[in-house]
Amino acid sequence: MTNVDPSVATTKTTCPYCGVGCGVIATPDGKGGATIAGDPEHPANFGRLCSKGSALGETLGLDERLLHPMIRCSNGKFEQVAWTDALDHVANRLQHIIAKFGPGSVGFYLSGQLLTEDYYVANKLMKGFIGTANVDTNSRLCMSSSVAGHRRAFGSDTVPGCYEDLDQADLLVLVGSNAAWCHPILFQRMIANKQKRDARIVVIDPRQTETSGDADLFLGLKPGTDTALFSGLLTYLADNGALDHSYIDEHTSGFAEGLAKARSIAGSVAATALATGLAETDVATFFQMFAKTPRVVTLYSQGVNQSAQGTDKVNAIINCHLATGRIGKPGASPFSLTGQPNAMGGREVGGLANQLAAHMGFTPPDIDRVRRFWKAPHIATHEGLKAVQMFQAIGRGEIKALWVMGTNPAVSLPNADAVRAAMRKLDLLVISENVQSNDSINSGAHVLLPAHAWGEKSGTVTNSERRISRQRAFLPPPGQAKPDWWIMSEVAERLGYGAAFAYHSAADIFREHAELSAFENGGSRDFDIGAMASVADDEFDSMPPFMWPMHRSGREAAQRFFADGRYYTSDRKGHFIAPDVPMLRGAVSEARPLRLNTGRIRDQWHTMTRTGLSPRLGQHLPEPYVEIHPADAAQADVVDGGYARLATDLG
């Protein structure tokens, strides 16, 4: 950890990488950089930082920064223009396209790197005033399965537990999560629990990872068979007297159907082993550990979520916790480890195409409620196109204008070649960014708008345990860079919606966001931070991290949800979900004999726009690599340390 000189002005902010939401202390060096240290008072990390967070000071240079608004001219080159010209151009082009093709011809593609206030304005502008729900986010790729699974089981997108559960659990089950590399600060808490309290760790993953090296039991199951494993577990719990019948009877519905489907998928230890490719002894050991350990947390991440069967995997896990009543209790819950720093904040404001705002959906009562709150008579009345669907619609010529903010879909979306080709067809491609060039900019962007980067941003983010923290500016914005919320508000004004977007600060937006969360709520919705709706500007500036809910009534909110058996479904019960029989989307063939599984490395992040600037981070694994079984390598004439060319049906 880097020591901070207390005599130098420091700023408390949050790390811009994963969803752990670590507190950071930044001390500017007066030369455009800063010294970085962990915040010992932040409850997410208590002063610890991972390798990426520790190297943030090396990523603050301006060499790659986009500093001025740019418009592509008829000669194909970008030309610097004034903000007023850029904003006028964007608004005029949007007005023309909407008038000719309708609001559904416009799309916004957002990022889990945006602050909650940026997300809120984007969502309000599109769904409330332009009148289309074609606004989605790159978080769709990493956690929408959890959102869907939560909503099916709980009636709301609620994370039941908190980080303290990792300290209090006696069994930690990690599914599709290489937490040692992807969520290292949380993994350190798990290891501390193992060392101090003899907690046991089970790792479920098709491949051996850094995380599995610390496991008491490693289950290297076949890809795509997580649903079978947890269906087998539910069957085992039922057959071995490990169910909480009173909790099931009083607080859940659909148990009989869920159990019947689980039996049909994996009706015994032997059937589970056959379905997953695991040894029967290992399956039996895991089932016994789970059944006999009341305090168990099941943590899952991209290996579960980024899957054609992701939502069913989530519900198969939740089913086992509902069946044992191990939910929302100290040391006992299912727990989704979020990949991005503000994917949770985006979910709170409705940053997904199938959400409206403040954890409300596209039901008639919710639409009417948000319409009245926003005073938006032309509010969208149905779900929009999700990320992949949106870019397919662009390819078909149905979406004519796209505004991309803080993400690089030309690299990060599936079938990237098709995405790049689609983007080149757009009549208007606007990109709000803080870098001069990336694959998306080079895919036919017409307008570039310079946005604040980390260190210049001011607003809030929400981490994986529902904790809202301030991200504060500690550097002056370079050039003509502006906050994303300001850019969108200026366009909104030019579109004729100025009265609804007359924000002067991120605090203005936060207060409105908090007010909406409590509007006609009365306990019917999980997300409620109404107590924060009247915070003054100075209170917002100094606001400490807090977990939601924060009710306006002042009643003390519990850290955890659902221990009392009260859910947000129509019948107020937790719902068992009967999953489909797990099947992989693609099959191996003679032409494609191998399965490709992807993962993150410890010291790089997304498309390396930020981490690639750090020499220190580049030393860990300086080149891309592929791991392959020696037998498969020999058959393909691939040698250790040599070159390999990978090909799929998508490129």
Secondary structure as a PSIPRED ss2 file (coil, helix, strand):
# PSIPRED VFORMAT (PSIPRED V4.0)

   1 M C   1.000  0.000  0.000
   2 T C   1.000  0.000  0.000
   3 N C   1.000  0.000  0.000
   4 V C   1.000  0.000  0.000
   5 D C   1.000  0.000  0.000
   6 P C   1.000  0.000  0.000
   7 S C   1.000  0.000  0.000
   8 V C   1.000  0.000  0.000
   9 A C   1.000  0.000  0.000
  10 T C   1.000  0.000  0.000
  11 T E   0.000  0.000  1.000
  12 K E   0.000  0.000  1.000
  13 T E   0.000  0.000  1.000
  14 T E   0.000  0.000  1.000
  15 C C   1.000  0.000  0.000
  16 P C   1.000  0.000  0.000
  17 Y C   1.000  0.000  0.000
  18 C C   1.000  0.000  0.000
  19 G C   1.000  0.000  0.000
  20 V C   1.000  0.000  0.000
  21 G C   1.000  0.000  0.000
  22 C C   1.000  0.000  0.000
  23 G E   0.000  0.000  1.000
  24 V E   0.000  0.000  1.000
  25 I E   0.000  0.000  1.000
  26 A E   0.000  0.000  1.000
  27 T E   0.000  0.000  1.000
  28 P E   0.000  0.000  1.000
  29 D C   1.000  0.000  0.000
  30 G C   1.000  0.000  0.000
  31 K C   1.000  0.000  0.000
  32 G C   1.000  0.000  0.000
  33 G C   1.000  0.000  0.000
  34 A E   0.000  0.000  1.000
  35 T E   0.000  0.000  1.000
  36 I E   0.000  0.000  1.000
  37 A E   0.000  0.000  1.000
  38 G E   0.000  0.000  1.000
  39 D C   1.000  0.000  0.000
  40 P C   1.000  0.000  0.000
  41 E C   1.000  0.000  0.000
  42 H C   1.000  0.000  0.000
  43 P C   1.000  0.000  0.000
  44 A C   1.000  0.000  0.000
  45 N C   1.000  0.000  0.000
  46 F C   1.000  0.000  0.000
  47 G C   1.000  0.000  0.000
  48 R C   1.000  0.000  0.000
  49 L C   1.000  0.000  0.000
  50 C C   1.000  0.000  0.000
  51 S H   0.000  1.000  0.000
  52 K H   0.000  1.000  0.000
  53 G H   0.000  1.000  0.000
  54 S H   0.000  1.000  0.000
  55 A C   1.000  0.000  0.000
  56 L H   0.000  1.000  0.000
  57 G H   0.000  1.000  0.000
  58 E H   0.000  1.000  0.000
  59 T H   0.000  1.000  0.000
  60 L C   1.000  0.000  0.000
  61 G C   1.000  0.000  0.000
  62 L C   1.000  0.000  0.000
  63 D C   1.000  0.000  0.000
  64 E C   1.000  0.000  0.000
  65 R E   0.000  0.000  1.000
  66 L C   1.000  0.000  0.000
  67 L C   1.000  0.000  0.000
  68 H C   1.000  0.000  0.000
  69 P C   1.000  0.000  0.000
  70 M E   0.000  0.000  1.000
  71 I E   0.000  0.000  1.000
  72 R E   0.000  0.000  1.000
  73 C C   1.000  0.000  0.000
  74 S C   1.000  0.000  0.000
  75 N C   1.000  0.000  0.000
  76 G C   1.000  0.000  0.000
  77 K C   1.000  0.000  0.000
  78 F E   0.000  0.000  1.000
  79 E E   0.000  0.000  1.000
  80 Q E   0.000  0.000  1.000
  81 V C   1.000  0.000  0.000
  82 A C   1.000  0.000  0.000
  83 W H   0.000  1.000  0.000
  84 T H   0.000  1.000  0.000
  85 D H   0.000  1.000  0.000
  86 A H   0.000  1.000  0.000
  87 L H   0.000  1.000  0.000
  88 D H   0.000  1.000  0.000
  89 H H   0.000  1.000  0.000
  90 V H   0.000  1.000  0.000
  91 A H   0.000  1.000  0.000
  92 N H   0.000  1.000  0.000
  93 R H   0.000  1.000  0.000
  94 L H   0.000  1.000  0.000
  95 Q H   0.000  1.000  0.000
  96 H H   0.000  1.000  0.000
  97 I H   0.000  1.000  0.000
  98 I H   0.000  1.000  0.000
  99 A H   0.000  1.000  0.000
 100 K H   0.000  1.000  0.000
 101 F H   0.000  1.000  0.000
 102 G C   1.000  0.000  0.000
 103 P H   0.000  1.000  0.000
 104 G H   0.000  1.000  0.000
 105 S H   0.000  1.000  0.000
 106 V E   0.000  0.000  1.000
 107 G E   0.000  0.000  1.000
 108 F E   0.000  0.000  1.000
 109 Y E   0.000  0.000  1.000
 110 L E   0.000  0.000  1.000
 111 S C   1.000  0.000  0.000
 112 G C   1.000  0.000  0.000
 113 Q C   1.000  0.000  0.000
 114 L C   1.000  0.000  0.000
 115 L C   1.000  0.000  0.000
 116 T H   0.000  1.000  0.000
 117 E H   0.000  1.000  0.000
 118 D H   0.000  1.000  0.000
 119 Y H   0.000  1.000  0.000
 120 Y H   0.000  1.000  0.000
 121 V H   0.000  1.000  0.000
 122 A H   0.000  1.000  0.000
 123 N H   0.000  1.000  0.000
 124 K H   0.000  1.000  0.000
 125 L H   0.000  1.000  0.000
 126 M H   0.000  1.000  0.000
 127 K H   0.000  1.000  0.000
 128 G H   0.000  1.000  0.000
 129 F H   0.000  1.000  0.000
 130 I H   0.000  1.000  0.000
 131 G C   1.000  0.000  0.000
 132 T C   1.000  0.000  0.000
 133 A C   1.000  0.000  0.000
 134 N C   1.000  0.000  0.000
 135 V E   0.000  0.000  1.000
 136 D E   0.000  0.000  1.000
 137 T E   0.000  0.000  1.000
 138 N C   1.000  0.000  0.000
 139 S C   1.000  0.000  0.000
 140 R H   0.000  1.000  0.000
 141 L H   0.000  1.000  0.000
 142 C H   0.000  1.000  0.000
 143 M H   0.000  1.000  0.000
 144 S H   0.000  1.000  0.000
 145 S H   0.000  1.000  0.000
 146 S H   0.000  1.000  0.000
 147 V H   0.000  1.000  0.000
 148 A H   0.000  1.000  0.000
 149 G H   0.000  1.000  0.000
 150 H H   0.000  1.000  0.000
 151 R H   0.000  1.000  0.000
 152 R H   0.000  1.000  0.000
 153 A H   0.000  1.000  0.000
 154 F H   0.000  1.000  0.000
 155 G C   1.000  0.000  0.000
 156 S C   1.000  0.000  0.000
 157 D C   1.000  0.000  0.000
 158 T C   1.000  0.000  0.000
 159 V C   1.000  0.000  0.000
 160 P C   1.000  0.000  0.000
 161 G C   1.000  0.000  0.000
 162 C C   1.000  0.000  0.000
 163 Y C   1.000  0.000  0.000
 164 E H   0.000  1.000  0.000
 165 D H   0.000  1.000  0.000
 166 L H   0.000  1.000  0.000
 167 D H   0.000  1.000  0.000
 168 Q H   0.000  1.000  0.000
 169 A C   1.000  0.000  0.000
 170 D C   1.000  0.000  0.000
 171 L E   0.000  0.000  1.000
 172 L E   0.000  0.000  1.000
 173 V E   0.000  0.000  1.000
 174 L E   0.000  0.000  1.000
 175 V E   0.000  0.000  1.000
 176 G C   1.000  0.000  0.000
 177 S C   1.000  0.000  0.000
 178 N C   1.000  0.000  0.000
 179 A H   0.000  1.000  0.000
 180 A H   0.000  1.000  0.000
 181 W H   0.000  1.000  0.000
 182 C H   0.000  1.000  0.000
 183 H C   1.000  0.000  0.000
 184 P H   0.000  1.000  0.000
 185 I H   0.000  1.000  0.000
 186 L H   0.000  1.000  0.000
 187 F H   0.000  1.000  0.000
 188 Q H   0.000  1.000  0.000
 189 R H   0.000  1.000  0.000
 190 M H   0.000  1.000  0.000
 191 I H   0.000  1.000  0.000
 192 A H   0.000  1.000  0.000
 193 N H   0.000  1.000  0.000
 194 K H   0.000  1.000  0.000
 195 Q H   0.000  1.000  0.000
 196 K H   0.000  1.000  0.000
 197 R H   0.000  1.000  0.000
 198 D C   1.000  0.000  0.000
 199 A C   1.000  0.000  0.000
 200 R E   0.000  0.000  1.000
 201 I E   0.000  0.000  1.000
 202 V E   0.000  0.000  1.000
 203 V E   0.000  0.000  1.000
 204 I E   0.000  0.000  1.000
 205 D C   1.000  0.000  0.000
 206 P C   1.000  0.000  0.000
 207 R C   1.000  0.000  0.000
 208 Q C   1.000  0.000  0.000
 209 T C   1.000  0.000  0.000
 210 E C   1.000  0.000  0.000
 211 T C   1.000  0.000  0.000
 212 S H   0.000  1.000  0.000
 213 G H   0.000  1.000  0.000
 214 D H   0.000  1.000  0.000
 215 A C   1.000  0.000  0.000
 216 D C   1.000  0.000  0.000
 217 L E   0.000  0.000  1.000
 218 F E   0.000  0.000  1.000
 219 L E   0.000  0.000  1.000
 220 G C   1.000  0.000  0.000
 221 L C   1.000  0.000  0.000
 222 K C   1.000  0.000  0.000
 223 P C   1.000  0.000  0.000
 224 G C   1.000  0.000  0.000
 225 T C   1.000  0.000  0.000
 226 D H   0.000  1.000  0.000
 227 T H   0.000  1.000  0.000
 228 A H   0.000  1.000  0.000
 229 L H   0.000  1.000  0.000
 230 F H   0.000  1.000  0.000
 231 S H   0.000  1.000  0.000
 232 G H   0.000  1.000  0.000
 233 L H   0.000  1.000  0.000
 234 L H   0.000  1.000  0.000
 235 T H   0.000  1.000  0.000
 236 Y H   0.000  1.000  0.000
 237 L H   0.000  1.000  0.000
 238 A H   0.000  1.000  0.000
 239 D H   0.000  1.000  0.000
 240 N C   1.000  0.000  0.000
 241 G C   1.000  0.000  0.000
 242 A C   1.000  0.000  0.000
 243 L C   1.000  0.000  0.000
 244 D C   1.000  0.000  0.000
 245 H H   0.000  1.000  0.000
 246 S H   0.000  1.000  0.000
 247 Y H   0.000  1.000  0.000
 248 I H   0.000  1.000  0.000
 249 D H   0.000  1.000  0.000
 250 E H   0.000  1.000  0.000
 251 H H   0.000  1.000  0.000
 252 T E   0.000  0.000  1.000
 253 S E   0.000  0.000  1.000
 254 G C   1.000  0.000  0.000
 255 F H   0.000  1.000  0.000
 256 A H   0.000  1.000  0.000
 257 E H   0.000  1.000  0.000
 258 G H   0.000  1.000  0.000
 259 L H   0.000  1.000  0.000
 260 A H   0.000  1.000  0.000
 261 K H   0.000  1.000  0.000
 262 A H   0.000  1.000  0.000
 263 R H   0.000  1.000  0.000
 264 S H   0.000  1.000  0.000
 265 I H   0.000  1.000  0.000
 266 A C   1.000  0.000  0.000
 267 G C   1.000  0.000  0.000
 268 S C   1.000  0.000  0.000
 269 V H   0.000  1.000  0.000
 270 A H   0.000  1.000  0.000
 271 A H   0.000  1.000  0.000
 272 T H   0.000  1.000  0.000
 273 A H   0.000  1.000  0.000
 274 L H   0.000  1.000  0.000
 275 A H   0.000  1.000  0.000
 276 T H   0.000  1.000  0.000
 277 G C   1.000  0.000  0.000
 278 L C   1.000  0.000  0.000
 279 A C   1.000  0.000  0.000
 280 E H   0.000  1.000  0.000
 281 T H   0.000  1.000  0.000
 282 D H   0.000  1.000  0.000
 283 V H   0.000  1.000  0.000
 284 A H   0.000  1.000  0.000
 285 T H   0.000  1.000  0.000
 286 F H   0.000  1.000  0.000
 287 F H   0.000  1.000  0.000
 288 Q H   0.000  1.000  0.000
 289 M H   0.000  1.000  0.000
 290 F H   0.000  1.000  0.000
 291 A H   0.000  1.000  0.000
 292 K C   1.000  0.000  0.000
 293 T C   1.000  0.000  0.000
 294 P C   1.000  0.000  0.000
 295 R C   1.000  0.000  0.000
 296 V E   0.000  0.000  1.000
 297 V E   0.000  0.000  1.000
 298 T E   0.000  0.000  1.000
 299 L E   0.000  0.000  1.000
 300 Y E   0.000  0.000  1.000
 301 S C   1.000  0.000  0.000
 302 Q H   0.000  1.000  0.000
 303 G H   0.000  1.000  0.000
 304 V H   0.000  1.000  0.000
 305 N H   0.000  1.000  0.000
 306 Q C   1.000  0.000  0.000
 307 S C   1.000  0.000  0.000
 308 A C   1.000  0.000  0.000
 309 Q C   1.000  0.000  0.000
 310 G H   0.000  1.000  0.000
 311 T H   0.000  1.000  0.000
 312 D H   0.000  1.000  0.000
 313 K H   0.000  1.000  0.000
 314 V H   0.000  1.000  0.000
 315 N H   0.000  1.000  0.000
 316 A H   0.000  1.000  0.000
 317 I H   0.000  1.000  0.000
 318 I H   0.000  1.000  0.000
 319 N H   0.000  1.000  0.000
 320 C H   0.000  1.000  0.000
 321 H H   0.000  1.000  0.000
 322 L H   0.000  1.000  0.000
 323 A H   0.000  1.000  0.000
 324 T H   0.000  1.000  0.000
 325 G C   1.000  0.000  0.000
 326 R C   1.000  0.000  0.000
 327 I C   1.000  0.000  0.000
 328 G C   1.000  0.000  0.000
 329 K E   0.000  0.000  1.000
 330 P C   1.000  0.000  0.000
 331 G C   1.000  0.000  0.000
 332 A E   0.000  0.000  1.000
 333 S E   0.000  0.000  1.000
 334 P E   0.000  0.000  1.000
 335 F E   0.000  0.000  1.000
 336 S E   0.000  0.000  1.000
 337 L C   1.000  0.000  0.000
 338 T C   1.000  0.000  0.000
 339 G C   1.000  0.000  0.000
 340 Q C   1.000  0.000  0.000
 341 P C   1.000  0.000  0.000
 342 N C   1.000  0.000  0.000
 343 A H   0.000  1.000  0.000
 344 M H   0.000  1.000  0.000
 345 G H   0.000  1.000  0.000
 346 G H   0.000  1.000  0.000
 347 R H   0.000  1.000  0.000
 348 E H   0.000  1.000  0.000
 349 V H   0.000  1.000  0.000
 350 G C   1.000  0.000  0.000
 351 G C   1.000  0.000  0.000
 352 L C   1.000  0.000  0.000
 353 A C   1.000  0.000  0.000
 354 N C   1.000  0.000  0.000
 355 Q C   1.000  0.000  0.000
 356 L C   1.000  0.000  0.000
 357 A E   0.000  0.000  1.000
 358 A C   1.000  0.000  0.000
 359 H C   1.000  0.000  0.000
 360 M E   0.000  0.000  1.000
 361 G C   1.000  0.000  0.000
 362 F C   1.000  0.000  0.000
 363 T C   1.000  0.000  0.000
 364 P H   0.000  1.000  0.000
 365 P H   0.000  1.000  0.000
 366 D H   0.000  1.000  0.000
 367 I H   0.000  1.000  0.000
 368 D H   0.000  1.000  0.000
 369 R H   0.000  1.000  0.000
 370 V H   0.000  1.000  0.000
 371 R H   0.000  1.000  0.000
 372 R H   0.000  1.000  0.000
 373 F H   0.000  1.000  0.000
 374 W H   0.000  1.000  0.000
 375 K C   1.000  0.000  0.000
 376 A C   1.000  0.000  0.000
 377 P C   1.000  0.000  0.000
 378 H C   1.000  0.000  0.000
 379 I C   1.000  0.000  0.000
 380 A C   1.000  0.000  0.000
 381 T C   1.000  0.000  0.000
 382 H C   1.000  0.000  0.000
 383 E C   1.000  0.000  0.000
 384 G C   1.000  0.000  0.000
 385 L C   1.000  0.000  0.000
 386 K C   1.000  0.000  0.000
 387 A H   0.000  1.000  0.000
 388 V H   0.000  1.000  0.000
 389 Q H   0.000  1.000  0.000
 390 M H   0.000  1.000  0.000
 391 F H   0.000  1.000  0.000
 392 Q H   0.000  1.000  0.000
 393 A H   0.000  1.000  0.000
 394 I H   0.000  1.000  0.000
 395 G H   0.000  1.000  0.000
 396 R C   1.000  0.000  0.000
 397 G C   1.000  0.000  0.000
 398 E C   1.000  0.000  0.000
 399 I C   1.000  0.000  0.000
 400 K C   1.000  0.000  0.000
 401 A E   0.000  0.000  1.000
 402 L E   0.000  0.000  1.000
 403 W E   0.000  0.000  1.000
 404 V E   0.000  0.000  1.000
 405 M E   0.000  0.000  1.000
 406 G C   1.000  0.000  0.000
 407 T C   1.000  0.000  0.000
 408 N C   1.000  0.000  0.000
 409 P H   0.000  1.000  0.000
 410 A H   0.000  1.000  0.000
 411 V H   0.000  1.000  0.000
 412 S H   0.000  1.000  0.000
 413 L C   1.000  0.000  0.000
 414 P C   1.000  0.000  0.000
 415 N C   1.000  0.000  0.000
 416 A H   0.000  1.000  0.000
 417 D H   0.000  1.000  0.000
 418 A H   0.000  1.000  0.000
 419 V H   0.000  1.000  0.000
 420 R H   0.000  1.000  0.000
 421 A H   0.000  1.000  0.000
 422 A H   0.000  1.000  0.000
 423 M H   0.000  1.000  0.000
 424 R C   1.000  0.000  0.000
 425 K C   1.000  0.000  0.000
 426 L C   1.000  0.000  0.000
 427 D C   1.000  0.000  0.000
 428 L E   0.000  0.000  1.000
 429 L E   0.000  0.000  1.000
 430 V E   0.000  0.000  1.000
 431 I E   0.000  0.000  1.000
 432 S E   0.000  0.000  1.000
 433 E E   0.000  0.000  1.000
 434 N C   1.000  0.000  0.000
 435 V E   0.000  0.000  1.000
 436 Q C   1.000  0.000  0.000
 437 S C   1.000  0.000  0.000
 438 N C   1.000  0.000  0.000
 439 D C   1.000  0.000  0.000
 440 S C   1.000  0.000  0.000
 441 I C   1.000  0.000  0.000
 442 N C   1.000  0.000  0.000
 443 S C   1.000  0.000  0.000
 444 G C   1.000  0.000  0.000
 445 A C   1.000  0.000  0.000
 446 H C   1.000  0.000  0.000
 447 V E   0.000  0.000  1.000
 448 L E   0.000  0.000  1.000
 449 L E   0.000  0.000  1.000
 450 P E   0.000  0.000  1.000
 451 A E   0.000  0.000  1.000
 452 H C   1.000  0.000  0.000
 453 A C   1.000  0.000  0.000
 454 W C   1.000  0.000  0.000
 455 G C   1.000  0.000  0.000
 456 E C   1.000  0.000  0.000
 457 K C   1.000  0.000  0.000
 458 S C   1.000  0.000  0.000
 459 G E   0.000  0.000  1.000
 460 T E   0.000  0.000  1.000
 461 V E   0.000  0.000  1.000
 462 T E   0.000  0.000  1.000
 463 N C   1.000  0.000  0.000
 464 S C   1.000  0.000  0.000
 465 E C   1.000  0.000  0.000
 466 R C   1.000  0.000  0.000
 467 R E   0.000  0.000  1.000
 468 I E   0.000  0.000  1.000
 469 S E   0.000  0.000  1.000
 470 R E   0.000  0.000  1.000
 471 Q E   0.000  0.000  1.000
 472 R C   1.000  0.000  0.000
 473 A C   1.000  0.000  0.000
 474 F C   1.000  0.000  0.000
 475 L C   1.000  0.000  0.000
 476 P C   1.000  0.000  0.000
 477 P C   1.000  0.000  0.000
 478 P C   1.000  0.000  0.000
 479 G C   1.000  0.000  0.000
 480 Q C   1.000  0.000  0.000
 481 A C   1.000  0.000  0.000
 482 K E   0.000  0.000  1.000
 483 P C   1.000  0.000  0.000
 484 D H   0.000  1.000  0.000
 485 W H   0.000  1.000  0.000
 486 W H   0.000  1.000  0.000
 487 I H   0.000  1.000  0.000
 488 M H   0.000  1.000  0.000
 489 S H   0.000  1.000  0.000
 490 E H   0.000  1.000  0.000
 491 V H   0.000  1.000  0.000
 492 A H   0.000  1.000  0.000
 493 E H   0.000  1.000  0.000
 494 R H   0.000  1.000  0.000
 495 L H   0.000  1.000  0.000
 496 G H   0.000  1.000  0.000
 497 Y H   0.000  1.000  0.000
 498 G H   0.000  1.000  0.000
 499 A H   0.000  1.000  0.000
 500 A H   0.000  1.000  0.000
 501 F H   0.000  1.000  0.000
 502 A C   1.000  0.000  0.000
 503 Y C   1.000  0.000  0.000
 504 H C   1.000  0.000  0.000
 505 S C   1.000  0.000  0.000
 506 A H   0.000  1.000  0.000
 507 A H   0.000  1.000  0.000
 508 D H   0.000  1.000  0.000
 509 I H   0.000  1.000  0.000
 510 F H   0.000  1.000  0.000
 511 R H   0.000  1.000  0.000
 512 E H   0.000  1.000  0.000
 513 H H   0.000  1.000  0.000
 514 A H   0.000  1.000  0.000
 515 E H   0.000  1.000  0.000
 516 L H   0.000  1.000  0.000
 517 S H   0.000  1.000  0.000
 518 A H   0.000  1.000  0.000
 519 F C   1.000  0.000  0.000
 520 E C   1.000  0.000  0.000
 521 N C   1.000  0.000  0.000
 522 G C   1.000  0.000  0.000
 523 G C   1.000  0.000  0.000
 524 S C   1.000  0.000  0.000
 525 R C   1.000  0.000  0.000
 526 D C   1.000  0.000  0.000
 527 F C   1.000  0.000  0.000
 528 D C   1.000  0.000  0.000
 529 I C   1.000  0.000  0.000
 530 G H   0.000  1.000  0.000
 531 A H   0.000  1.000  0.000
 532 M H   0.000  1.000  0.000
 533 A C   1.000  0.000  0.000
 534 S C   1.000  0.000  0.000
 535 V C   1.000  0.000  0.000
 536 A C   1.000  0.000  0.000
 537 D H   0.000  1.000  0.000
 538 D H   0.000  1.000  0.000
 539 E H   0.000  1.000  0.000
 540 F H   0.000  1.000  0.000
 541 D H   0.000  1.000  0.000
 542 S C   1.000  0.000  0.000
 543 M C   1.000  0.000  0.000
 544 P C   1.000  0.000  0.000
 545 P C   1.000  0.000  0.000
 546 F E   0.000  0.000  1.000
 547 M E   0.000  0.000  1.000
 548 W C   1.000  0.000  0.000
 549 P C   1.000  0.000  0.000
 550 M C   1.000  0.000  0.000
 551 H C   1.000  0.000  0.000
 552 R C   1.000  0.000  0.000
 553 S C   1.000  0.000  0.000
 554 G C   1.000  0.000  0.000
 555 R C   1.000  0.000  0.000
 556 E C   1.000  0.000  0.000
 557 A C   1.000  0.000  0.000
 558 A C   1.000  0.000  0.000
 559 Q C   1.000  0.000  0.000
 560 R C   1.000  0.000  0.000
 561 F C   1.000  0.000  0.000
 562 F C   1.000  0.000  0.000
 563 A C   1.000  0.000  0.000
 564 D C   1.000  0.000  0.000
 565 G C   1.000  0.000  0.000
 566 R C   1.000  0.000  0.000
 567 Y C   1.000  0.000  0.000
 568 Y C   1.000  0.000  0.000
 569 T C   1.000  0.000  0.000
 570 S C   1.000  0.000  0.000
 571 D C   1.000  0.000  0.000
 572 R C   1.000  0.000  0.000
 573 K C   1.000  0.000  0.000
 574 G E   0.000  0.000  1.000
 575 H E   0.000  0.000  1.000
 576 F C   1.000  0.000  0.000
 577 I C   1.000  0.000  0.000
 578 A C   1.000  0.000  0.000
 579 P C   1.000  0.000  0.000
 580 D C   1.000  0.000  0.000
 581 V C   1.000  0.000  0.000
 582 P C   1.000  0.000  0.000
 583 M C   1.000  0.000  0.000
 584 L C   1.000  0.000  0.000
 585 R C   1.000  0.000  0.000
 586 G C   1.000  0.000  0.000
 587 A C   1.000  0.000  0.000
 588 V C   1.000  0.000  0.000
 589 S C   1.000  0.000  0.000
 590 E C   1.000  0.000  0.000
 591 A C   1.000  0.000  0.000
 592 R C   1.000  0.000  0.000
 593 P C   1.000  0.000  0.000
 594 L C   1.000  0.000  0.000
 595 R C   1.000  0.000  0.000
 596 L C   1.000  0.000  0.000
 597 N C   1.000  0.000  0.000
 598 T C   1.000  0.000  0.000
 599 G C   1.000  0.000  0.000
 600 R C   1.000  0.000  0.000
 601 I C   1.000  0.000  0.000
 602 R C   1.000  0.000  0.000
 603 D C   1.000  0.000  0.000
 604 Q C   1.000  0.000  0.000
 605 W C   1.000  0.000  0.000
 606 H C   1.000  0.000  0.000
 607 T C   1.000  0.000  0.000
 608 M C   1.000  0.000  0.000
 609 T C   1.000  0.000  0.000
 610 R C   1.000  0.000  0.000
 611 T H   0.000  1.000  0.000
 612 G H   0.000  1.000  0.000
 613 L H   0.000  1.000  0.000
 614 S C   1.000  0.000  0.000
 615 P H   0.000  1.000  0.000
 616 R H   0.000  1.000  0.000
 617 L H   0.000  1.000  0.000
 618 G H   0.000  1.000  0.000
 619 Q C   1.000  0.000  0.000
 620 H C   1.000  0.000  0.000
 621 L C   1.000  0.000  0.000
 622 P C   1.000  0.000  0.000
 623 E C   1.000  0.000  0.000
 624 P C   1.000  0.000  0.000
 625 Y C   1.000  0.000  0.000
 626 V C   1.000  0.000  0.000
 627 E C   1.000  0.000  0.000
 628 I C   1.000  0.000  0.000
 629 H C   1.000  0.000  0.000
 630 P H   0.000  1.000  0.000
 631 A H   0.000  1.000  0.000
 632 D H   0.000  1.000  0.000
 633 A H   0.000  1.000  0.000
 634 A H   0.000  1.000  0.000
 635 Q H   0.000  1.000  0.000
 636 A C   1.000  0.000  0.000
 637 D C   1.000  0.000  0.000
 638 V C   1.000  0.000  0.000
 639 V C   1.000  0.000  0.000
 640 D C   1.000  0.000  0.000
 641 G C   1.000  0.000  0.000
 642 G C   1.000  0.000  0.000
 643 Y C   1.000  0.000  0.000
 644 A C   1.000  0.000  0.000
 645 R C   1.000  0.000  0.000
 646 L C   1.000  0.000  0.000
 647 A C   1.000  0.000  0.000
 648 T C   1.000  0.000  0.000
 649 D C   1.000  0.000  0.000
 650 L C   1.000  0.000  0.000
 651 G C   1.000  0.000  0.000
